[in-house]
Amino acid sequence: MSSSAATGSIAEQIRSAAARNSELLSILHDTDHAPAALEQQNKFLDDLRAELKKVNDDLRRLELARKKELREHEDYRDSVMKRFAYRVSGKKEKFAARAEKEEKEYFDVLQKLQQKNDQKNNIESMLEQATQAKADLEAKSKAHKQAQTDLDSLYQGIFQGTTPEFPEEDSLERATDAASQAYHQATVSAKNTEQVFNMLNDAWTALRQAAGHIEEALSHSRMDMFGGGTMSDMMERNALSMAQNSIHKAEMLTTQAQKIEPTVPDLPTVGINHGNIMSDVFFDNIFTDMAFHEKIKDSRTQLQKCVAACERTIDAARGRSEAAQKEMAGKWEALLQARNKLQTAREQIFERVMGGGGGAGGLSGTSAPAPAGATPSGDAQGRQWASNNPYADQPPAYSS
């Protein structure tokens, strides 16, 4: 097909799609605010639900206090014997003061209950209104996403492949493809580094469990030295066996992490001495008990060093993962910009072919897929994506 024929063919497609193009751009413009507004509305609803839960907890607590104060109030108000006892002892005024105090405390609780109920009613009303607003925003966000998908499909059908008559579009299409590939590679890297971090964090948890079992073994060992008998021996060995299992789990997780990230170092060796059943149980004495106690303490020292090494490895993995997440966010932003430029160029081609001149807006609030593990934030134009932070709680220092 000649270039002029191809140009005519594309021009015909553009003219045929002009009305649909205008309709979709209008929908995108009208619903551009919806995705970001929906995110904020969801956060607002979460806050309201949390506040309602707190108020309901307060109401349950106040209701218990009300029943307690009511019993005490009625006890003094209706007790003939107490009234008589105070009167006989010449402390009638004291009885009246105590009864008045109980009554006041009861009505104070009633007042707090009423205030909390009013607060609950207000929150429930706000929740109802916010839920209705969310439904409207969800509908608009859905329309926005569908319009963007339809517009992408419309442009793909017309401009996909080489279009020599529109070289600027071809150049931007190649740039968008390259940006998409770079983002995909960055996403894979970010997921891998995050997986390594999670594996090492699980290994650290297993080592901490092993530390708990070692402390348990030392406790039984102390009892054994002071005549704990066979039962202490058996519980001591059971704790050591559980410590060994936890260490094996940590080593296995570290090995799995090394398959993804070869720079992850091996964990330092931790030797767990399980003792000798003949000498430590059948020929049990204070000397064998003391010797074995020292061996357990040696294992604890080795484990402390292992935990410290694991924490250093986690710190390094955290750094790699944070860098990879940052790289992924940058590639995502570059992809958005490339898509914006490509869509703007295609809109301008529509304008030129239809004789309108000038260019339309960009990829307003594009609803392209977000990076894995990320959530949208910021305005709809050139939307930023904030990756979920897996590092909010760092492992505490090992304490012996």
ABEGO torsion letter per residue (X at the ends): XBAAAAAAAAAAAAAAAAAAAAAAAAAAAAAAAAAAAAAAAAAAAAAAAAAAAAAAAAAAAAAAAAAAAAAAAAAAAABAAAAAAAAAAGAAAAAAAAAAAAAAAAAAAAAAAAAAAAAAAAAAAAAAAAAAAAAAAAAAAAAAAAAAAAAAAAAAAAABEBBAABAAAAAAAAAAAAAAAAAAAAAAAAAAAAAAAAAAAAAAAAAAAAAAAAAAAAAAAAAAAAGAEAAAAAAAAAAAAAAAAAAAAAAAAAAAAAAABAABBBBBBBBBBAEBAAAAAAABBAAAAAAAAAAAAAAAAAAAAAAAAAAAAAAAAAAAAAAAAAAAAAAAAAAAAAAAAAAAAAAAAAAAAAGAEEBBBBBBGBABBBBBGBBBBEBABGBBBBBBBAAABBBBBBBX
